[in-house]
Amino acid sequence: MSSLQYTVRGVPTELDAELRREARETGKSLNALVLETLEQAKLPARPVVHDDLDWFVGAVTSDGGEFDDAQAWLNGLPNEPA
């Protein structure tokens, strides 16, 4: 994969210190952090894909109606405290 290289001059000391601190704290290289920061600032946001429960959908098997029976029993209890 071909990539472009930039040389950036005149980076203020405070910005350098903040970028290096964040890179250190996040475990990223300074280059990776600068690229990520530029991308977030200048490119449209990528759509967020939520797939954290995809593995679960359809994985539940029938319990033979035991849950429904228990729910019906709970629903039949008096609503007022004794």
C-alpha positions in Angstrom: 0.0 0.0 0.0 1.4 3.4 -1.0 1.3 6.1 1.6 2.1 9.8 1.7 4.5 11.3 4.2 4.2 14.8 5.7 6.7 16.9 7.5 5.2 19.2 10.0 7.2 22.2 11.3 6.5 24.7 14.0 4.6 22.5 16.4 4.1 24.4 19.6 5.7 22.9 22.7 2.3 22.7 24.5 0.8 20.7 21.6 3.8 18.4 21.3 3.6 17.7 25.1 -0.2 17.0 24.9 0.2 14.7 21.9 3.0 12.8 23.4 1.2 12.4 26.8 -2.0 11.1 25.1 0.1 8.7 22.9 1.8 7.4 26.0 -1.4 7.0 28.0 -3.3 5.2 25.1 -0.3 3.0 24.1 -0.3 4.4 20.6 2.6 5.7 18.6 2.8 9.4 18.2 2.4 8.9 14.4 -0.8 6.8 14.9 -2.2 9.4 17.3 -1.6 12.3 15.0 -3.1 10.5 12.0 -6.2 9.6 14.1 -6.5 13.2 15.4 -6.3 14.6 11.8 -8.8 12.1 10.5 -11.3 12.9 13.3 -10.9 16.6 12.6 -11.1 16.6 8.8 -13.0 13.5 7.6 -16.7 12.7 8.0 -17.5 10.4 10.9 -17.8 6.7 10.0 -21.1 5.1 10.9 -21.0 3.2 14.1 -21.8 -0.5 13.8 -23.4 -2.1 16.9 -22.9 -5.8 16.7 -22.2 -6.6 20.3 -25.4 -8.8 20.7 -25.5 -10.3 17.2 -24.1 -13.6 18.6 -27.0 -13.9 21.0 -29.9 -13.2 18.6 -31.7 -16.4 17.9 -29.5 -18.4 20.3 -32.1 -18.8 23.0 -33.9 -22.1 22.9 -37.4 -22.7 24.2 -37.7 -23.6 27.9 -40.9 -25.6 27.4 -43.1 -22.8 28.6 -41.7 -22.7 32.2 -40.9 -19.0 31.9 -44.4 -18.2 30.7 -46.0 -20.3 33.5 -43.8 -18.5 36.1 -44.7 -15.1 34.6 -48.4 -15.9 34.7 -48.1 -17.0 38.3 -46.4 -13.7 39.2 -49.0 -11.7 37.3 -51.7 -13.5 39.3 -50.3 -12.3 42.7 -52.1 -9.5 44.5 -50.8 -6.0 43.6 -51.4 -4.5 47.1 -49.0 -5.1 50.0 -50.3 -7.3 52.7 
